[in-house]
Amino acid sequence: MLSQVRNKEMLQERSTQLICLTANSGVPLFTRGTSKQLPFSIIGSLNGVHMFGGVQGVVLSSCQTDCGGKVMWRVFQDSVMLIAVNAGQQAGGGGGGGKEKEEELHLRRLLENVWNCMVLVLGQDELANIRNVERLKRDLHSCLGLIDKLLEDRQEGIMGNLTHCADCLLPPNPPLIQEAVDGFTQAVDSEFGCLMIHGRIAAATEKWWRLAPQEVVLLSALMQSLSGSGSASCDYPVFLPQGSPTVAHRLLRFQLLPGADVCVLCGPSPSLHKAESELVVRFWSPLVETLRSCLAVGERCLPGSVALRPDVLALIIINHETRRAVSCVRTPTHPPPSNLALPPKARCWELLRLFYIFVATRYFSQEETLCISPEDKNQRSDMEDFALGFSHQPLQCYLVLEECKCYGLQTAQHQLLVLTPLSVPTFALRSVATQTLSTITAATGF
């Protein structure tokens, strides 16, 4: 099925504030987000109305404000409550049911990611059994940098916190890189290892890919945060929110070159010094030029063997089976006439994210449900579903905007979203998308 929509509101910028409280007493643990925080009285009211509903046997999950904003509540482990508040754009501007579903997906992903981030750093026991609130407040400071990164949601090329798929880079020499990752991980007495290039996974062991998609995404975000600290290596304890929420593992990270990092999840041995001074040198010194060729791929995330059409401004391709994604924004070699100016690079990334939300909540809904926990599915079972209006599952859709055109294509294994200039005829969008999908899969096997 094809659908064409002209929609400005889909692309509006949003301001989100996050509030974390104890579920039983409503004691604030932290607030993050916009510089102008909500008054304590409003925070107390948001907590109070949720508690009142619970006493009456009603689960309050979300509501719409009269200014077009959105509030979403979520309680985890009957211990911690997270509240996300999205500011409205204009008085009385609710934006309609479609926009409401888009906001809902964005906020639900955010709350899930923030909770998993807290578990990743502190472990589930400390959060589920709060013994000392003041101590927990201090401990949560170690999570705030990662939570702020999730809230900002503006890192170009990193979309895993939204798609719950691992952001990947396809290296020019995959077998050589894969062999090095497997060998290094085995030498560290582990089965979980990966190589990251510019914040994206270039290669990983089989067991790493077997981790829950949300765990892979959060570990990648943590790696970026640790890389940004300027240290050449680190030994960091982490909990796996689904695989090991109560027992910590060691995350060893080593910077091979600026922008290239290798990490492993391992037990008490080897020491950080031994791994860095012996194993890193042995396995990665011979591959310096190979690593440089991976770094040269850059934000394109695709090797030079993939020749994309010149009318593709940006794309994201998702593999349903492996839960991996590759995205890129390109600089056109032949700029269009001035009256058809192209959106700047940062805007293309924003449009790509918003188009994903748009199609996930309206057309390709099964993509969204792959990432929803059973708890969420139960809460949403009686919600209105836009896709129920169709007699079959839509496989293609397109969107015509004032800045560009967007096309979504879904197959049994892949989902592809592309942005094109306005100069591309609408009737040609399907062939642009199908040819792009064929080109990428044929050249890389993705």
C-alpha distance (Angstrom), angle and dihedral (degrees) to the residues before:
residue distance angle dihedral
M1 . . .
L2 3.80 . .
S3 3.76 125.4 .
Q4 3.81 128.9 -174.7
V5 3.79 121.5 -160.5
R6 3.79 135.7 172.8
N7 3.79 108.1 -153.0
K8 3.82 132.3 163.1
E9 3.82 99.4 171.0
M10 3.78 91.7 62.8
L11 3.78 88.8 70.2
Q12 3.79 101.0 50.2
E13 3.78 119.1 127.1
R14 3.79 115.5 -114.2
S15 3.79 134.1 -152.7
T16 3.82 115.8 -146.8
Q17 3.78 130.2 -169.7
L18 3.80 123.1 -166.4
I19 3.81 124.7 -152.6
C20 3.81 124.6 -170.4
L21 3.81 120.9 -165.8
T22 3.78 139.2 162.1
A23 3.80 106.8 -93.1
N24 3.81 97.3 -136.6
S25 3.80 103.3 41.2
G26 3.80 102.3 20.6
V27 3.80 93.6 -128.1
P28 3.85 108.8 163.0
L29 3.81 112.8 -117.6
F30 3.80 98.3 179.4
T31 3.79 143.4 -29.9
R32 3.78 124.1 -148.5
G33 3.76 136.9 175.7
T34 3.77 131.2 56.4
S35 3.79 119.3 37.2
K36 3.82 91.5 -118.6
Q37 3.79 103.5 66.5
L38 3.78 124.9 -158.0
P39 3.82 116.1 -95.9
F40 3.79 116.2 -101.4
S41 3.80 90.1 -114.6
I42 3.81 91.3 60.5
I43 3.80 92.1 45.6
G44 3.81 88.1 51.7
S45 3.80 90.7 49.5
L46 3.81 92.3 50.5
N47 3.80 89.9 51.5
G48 3.81 92.8 42.8
V49 3.79 96.4 52.9
H50 3.82 90.2 50.5
M51 3.82 91.5 49.9
F52 3.82 90.9 47.3
G53 3.78 90.5 53.3
G54 3.80 90.8 49.4
V55 3.82 91.4 53.3
Q56 3.80 88.5 52.5
G57 3.80 91.8 50.3
V58 3.81 94.0 -105.7
V59 3.81 124.2 126.6
L60 3.79 109.1 -144.6
S61 3.80 106.1 -156.5
S62 3.82 104.1 161.0
C63 3.78 145.0 -14.6
Q64 3.79 140.1 -170.1
T65 3.81 121.0 -122.7
D66 3.79 125.2 -137.8
C67 3.83 88.5 -113.5
G68 3.79 93.8 59.3
G69 3.82 95.2 -97.9
K70 3.77 128.4 130.7
V71 3.81 132.8 -135.1
M72 3.80 122.7 -165.0
W73 3.80 128.3 -174.9
R74 3.79 128.1 -162.8
V75 3.82 129.4 175.0
F76 3.81 118.3 -157.6
Q77 3.80 124.6 -159.6
D78 3.84 89.2 -14.2
S79 3.79 84.7 -81.5
V80 3.80 113.3 79.0
M81 3.80 127.5 42.9
L82 3.80 121.2 -159.0
I83 3.79 120.3 -165.4
A84 3.80 122.5 -169.9
V85 3.80 118.4 -163.8
N86 3.80 121.0 -168.1
A87 3.79 116.1 -164.4
G88 3.80 117.1 -126.9
Q89 3.78 121.1 -117.9
Q90 3.77 99.0 -138.0
A91 3.76 139.0 -2.6
G92 3.74 113.0 -78.5
G93 3.80 91.6 1.1
G94 3.76 103.5 133.7
G95 3.77 91.8 161.2
G96 3.80 97.0 -139.8
G97 3.79 132.8 -91.3
G98 3.79 94.9 -62.4
K99 3.78 94.3 55.1
E100 3.81 89.7 45.3
K101 3.80 90.9 56.8
E102 3.81 90.3 48.7
E103 3.81 90.4 52.9
E104 3.78 89.8 47.0
L105 3.79 93.2 54.8
H106 3.82 91.9 46.8
L107 3.82 93.9 50.0
R108 3.79 95.6 41.3
R109 3.80 90.9 53.1
L110 3.81 89.2 48.1
L111 3.82 94.6 52.5
E112 3.81 92.5 46.5
N113 3.80 91.6 48.9
V114 3.80 94.3 47.2
W115 3.80 92.7 50.8
N116 3.80 91.9 47.3
C117 3.80 88.8 47.7
M118 3.81 90.3 55.2
V119 3.80 90.9 48.9
L120 3.81 91.2 46.4
V121 3.80 91.9 57.6
L122 3.83 103.9 30.3
G123 3.80 106.1 22.2
Q124 3.78 128.2 -119.9
D125 3.81 96.9 -91.7
E126 3.78 94.7 63.1
L127 3.79 91.0 49.1
A128 3.81 98.4 41.4
N129 3.82 94.9 46.3
I130 3.79 107.0 41.1
R131 3.79 108.1 -169.2
N132 3.79 100.7 163.2
V133 3.81 118.3 23.9
E134 3.80 95.4 -166.4
R135 3.79 91.6 51.9
L136 3.81 90.9 48.8
K137 3.81 89.8 52.1
R138 3.80 89.7 55.5
D139 3.81 92.9 45.5
L140 3.80 91.3 50.9
H141 3.81 90.0 62.9
S142 3.80 87.4 79.5
C143 3.83 88.8 62.3
L144 3.78 99.0 47.1
G145 3.80 97.9 85.2
L146 3.80 91.2 54.6
I147 3.81 91.9 43.5
D148 3.81 90.6 51.5
K149 3.80 88.9 53.0
L150 3.82 89.3 54.0
L151 3.79 91.3 47.7
E152 3.79 95.3 48.4
D153 3.79 88.5 54.6
R154 3.79 90.1 -179.3
Q155 3.77 105.7 108.7
E156 3.77 105.3 130.1
G157 3.77 113.6 -120.4
I158 3.80 96.2 9.9
M159 3.81 110.8 105.9
G160 3.80 103.3 146.3
N161 3.80 94.0 105.4
L162 3.81 86.6 63.0
T163 3.82 102.6 34.8
H164 3.84 96.1 34.3
C165 3.78 86.2 -136.3
A166 3.79 123.9 119.8
D167 3.81 112.9 -100.3
C168 3.80 105.1 -126.7
L169 3.78 140.5 -170.2
L170 3.80 117.3 -152.7
P171 3.84 106.7 -137.9
P172 3.81 123.2 -144.6
N173 3.83 92.9 -122.0
P174 3.83 107.0 34.5
P175 3.86 99.9 168.4
L176 3.80 93.9 54.4
I177 3.81 93.2 47.3
Q178 3.81 92.3 44.8
E179 3.80 92.1 51.2
A180 3.81 91.0 51.8
V181 3.81 93.3 48.8
D182 3.82 92.5 48.4
G183 3.80 93.0 46.4
F184 3.80 95.0 46.7
T185 3.80 92.7 46.9
Q186 3.79 92.1 50.0
A187 3.82 91.2 48.6
V188 3.81 89.3 54.9
D189 3.82 87.1 54.5
S190 3.79 93.0 -112.5
E191 3.79 140.2 113.3
F192 3.80 96.4 -154.3
G193 3.80 117.0 78.7
C194 3.79 140.8 130.4
L195 3.80 143.0 -179.7
M196 3.79 116.9 -133.1
I197 3.80 124.9 -160.2
H198 3.79 117.2 -169.5
G199 3.81 90.5 -19.0
R200 3.82 94.7 -50.3
I201 3.80 128.9 104.9
A202 3.81 112.0 -107.9
A203 3.81 96.4 173.9
A204 3.79 137.1 -6.7
T205 3.78 139.8 175.4
E206 3.78 120.9 -96.0
K207 3.82 91.8 -107.9
W208 3.80 91.1 52.0
W209 3.80 89.6 58.0
R210 3.81 89.2 50.0
L211 3.79 91.0 63.8
A212 3.80 114.5 103.3
P213 3.83 110.5 -82.6
Q214 3.82 91.4 -118.5
E215 3.81 89.8 53.5
V216 3.80 92.3 51.6
V217 3.81 90.4 49.3
L218 3.81 94.2 49.0
L219 3.79 93.8 44.7
S220 3.80 88.1 53.0
A221 3.81 90.3 50.6
L222 3.80 90.6 48.4
M223 3.80 90.3 49.9
Q224 3.81 90.3 53.6
S225 3.78 90.1 49.7
L226 3.81 92.4 49.9
S227 3.81 91.3 45.8
G228 3.78 89.4 52.9
S229 3.81 90.3 56.9
G230 3.82 89.7 74.7
S231 3.80 96.5 -122.6
A232 3.81 118.6 136.1
S233 3.81 92.3 -143.7
C234 3.79 140.6 1.0
D235 3.80 142.7 -173.9
Y236 3.80 108.0 -143.3
P237 3.84 129.0 175.2
V238 3.80 114.3 -132.0
F239 3.79 137.4 175.8
L240 3.79 121.6 -146.2
P241 3.83 106.5 -128.1
Q242 3.81 92.9 -143.2
G243 3.80 106.4 14.9
S244 3.81 100.2 42.2
P245 3.83 112.9 0.8
T246 3.81 95.0 159.1
V247 3.83 104.3 35.0
A248 3.80 119.3 64.5
H249 3.80 125.9 -135.5
R250 3.78 128.4 -161.3
L251 3.78 115.8 -108.6
L252 3.80 109.0 -157.5
R253 3.80 114.9 -166.3
F254 3.80 127.1 -174.2
Q255 3.78 128.3 -176.6
L256 3.80 108.3 -135.7
L257 3.81 95.6 177.4
P258 3.81 131.0 -14.1
G259 3.80 102.7 -70.1
A260 3.83 94.6 14.3
D261 3.81 119.1 93.4
V262 3.79 133.9 167.3
C263 3.80 122.4 -157.8
V264 3.80 138.2 179.7
L265 3.79 136.7 -170.2
C266 3.78 108.2 -135.1
G267 3.80 147.3 151.3
P268 3.82 130.4 -102.6
S269 3.81 94.5 -57.4
P270 2.97 145.4 98.2
S271 3.78 105.3 37.9
L272 3.79 118.2 -120.5
H273 3.80 90.6 -114.3
K274 3.81 94.2 52.3
A275 3.80 93.5 47.0
E276 3.80 91.8 48.1
S277 3.81 99.2 42.8
E278 3.81 98.4 40.1
L279 3.81 115.2 17.4
V280 3.80 100.3 37.2
V281 3.79 90.8 51.1
R282 3.80 93.6 46.1
F283 3.80 97.4 50.2
W284 3.79 104.6 29.9
S285 3.80 107.9 32.6
P286 3.84 91.9 76.0
L287 3.82 89.9 52.1
V288 3.79 100.9 55.1
E289 3.81 93.6 114.9
T290 3.80 91.2 45.7
L291 3.80 89.4 52.8
R292 3.79 90.1 49.7
S293 3.79 89.8 53.6
C294 3.82 88.4 52.8
L295 3.79 90.7 50.2
A296 3.80 89.3 49.9
V297 3.82 89.6 61.4
G298 3.81 84.9 67.8
E299 3.77 122.0 163.7
R300 3.78 91.6 -16.0
C301 3.82 85.6 77.7
L302 3.81 89.5 -165.0
P303 3.81 126.4 95.2
G304 3.78 120.9 -113.8
S305 3.81 89.9 -103.3
V306 3.81 88.5 74.4
A307 3.81 108.2 83.5
L308 3.79 107.1 -165.7
R309 3.77 122.4 -162.3
P310 3.83 113.5 -97.2
D311 3.81 91.0 -124.0
V312 3.82 93.7 63.9
L313 3.81 108.5 99.4
A314 3.80 97.9 175.9
L315 3.78 139.9 -11.0
I316 3.75 145.9 -179.2
I317 3.78 121.5 -160.6
I318 3.81 119.7 -168.0
N319 3.78 126.2 -165.1
H320 3.81 106.8 -147.5
E321 3.81 94.3 -161.2
T322 3.79 99.0 50.9
R323 3.84 97.1 29.8
R324 3.81 90.7 -130.5
A325 3.79 128.2 135.2
V326 3.80 137.5 -166.1
S327 3.79 121.2 -162.9
C328 3.77 134.9 174.9
V329 3.79 143.7 168.2
R330 3.79 117.2 -147.3
T331 3.78 133.6 -153.4
P332 3.83 106.9 -130.3
T333 3.79 116.3 -122.0
H334 3.81 92.2 -149.7
P335 3.82 111.0 43.4
P336 3.82 115.1 -148.9
P337 3.83 124.9 -119.4
S338 3.81 115.5 -67.1
N339 3.80 92.4 -105.9
L340 3.83 88.4 61.9
A341 3.79 99.0 47.7
L342 3.79 114.7 177.0
P343 3.81 122.1 -123.4
P344 3.83 113.1 -103.1
K345 3.76 120.6 -102.6
A346 3.82 96.6 -98.4
R347 3.80 90.2 49.9
C348 3.81 91.1 51.0
W349 3.81 90.0 56.0
E350 3.79 89.7 49.7
L351 3.81 92.1 48.0
L352 3.80 90.6 49.4
R353 3.81 91.8 53.0
L354 3.78 92.8 46.5
F355 3.79 93.0 46.9
Y356 3.82 88.8 53.1
I357 3.81 90.1 53.4
F358 3.78 89.9 46.4
V359 3.80 96.1 53.5
A360 3.83 94.5 38.3
T361 3.80 91.9 56.8
R362 3.80 98.2 39.3
Y363 3.78 113.2 26.0
F364 3.80 117.2 3.9
S365 3.78 93.0 44.8
Q366 3.81 96.5 151.6
E367 3.82 87.8 65.8
E368 3.79 88.5 61.4
T369 3.81 95.4 46.5
L370 3.82 91.3 55.8
C371 3.82 88.2 72.2
I372 3.81 100.0 41.1
S373 3.80 118.9 105.6
P374 3.83 119.4 -127.5
E375 3.81 87.8 -110.3
D376 3.80 90.9 58.0
K377 3.80 92.9 45.1
N378 3.80 90.7 56.2
Q379 3.80 91.5 50.0
R380 3.81 92.1 49.4
S381 3.82 99.2 41.8
D382 3.80 93.9 104.0
M383 3.82 96.8 40.8
E384 3.76 120.9 116.8
D385 3.79 109.6 -97.8
F386 3.76 117.1 -153.6
A387 3.79 92.1 -154.2
L388 3.82 92.3 59.7
G389 3.78 86.9 78.7
F390 3.80 90.2 70.3
S391 3.78 124.6 81.3
H392 3.81 89.9 -142.3
Q393 3.79 140.5 15.3
P394 3.83 111.8 -76.6
L395 3.79 112.5 -123.5
Q396 3.81 101.2 -177.1
C397 3.78 136.5 27.1
Y398 3.77 138.6 166.3
L399 3.76 137.6 -156.8
V400 3.81 127.9 -157.9
L401 3.80 114.1 -153.3
E402 3.77 134.9 174.4
E403 3.83 90.4 -106.7
C404 3.80 104.8 37.9
K405 3.79 145.4 -26.2
C406 3.81 124.0 -96.2
Y407 3.78 129.5 -156.1
G408 3.79 129.7 -172.2
L409 3.79 124.5 -162.0
Q410 3.79 126.6 -177.0
T411 3.81 129.8 -169.6
A412 3.79 132.2 170.2
Q413 3.81 90.8 -87.4
H414 3.80 107.0 21.9
Q415 3.75 144.4 42.3
L416 3.80 118.3 -159.9
L417 3.79 127.5 -172.3
V418 3.81 119.8 -174.6
L419 3.79 135.4 -177.3
T420 3.80 119.1 -150.9
P421 3.83 134.8 -179.3
L422 3.80 117.8 -92.3
S423 3.81 88.0 -112.2
V424 3.83 90.6 72.9
P425 3.83 108.3 96.5
T426 3.78 112.3 -114.8
F427 3.81 91.8 -127.0
A428 3.83 89.0 58.6
L429 3.83 96.0 55.2
R430 3.80 93.8 89.8
S431 3.80 93.6 53.9
V432 3.84 90.5 46.6
A433 3.82 90.4 54.2
T434 3.80 97.7 42.7
Q435 3.79 92.6 46.9
T436 3.82 91.1 48.3
L437 3.80 92.0 50.9
S438 3.80 91.6 48.0
T439 3.80 92.3 47.9
I440 3.82 94.7 51.8
T441 3.80 97.5 43.8
A442 3.81 94.2 44.3
A443 3.82 93.5 50.4
T444 3.81 99.0 40.9
G445 3.80 108.3 19.5
F446 3.81 87.6 -129.7
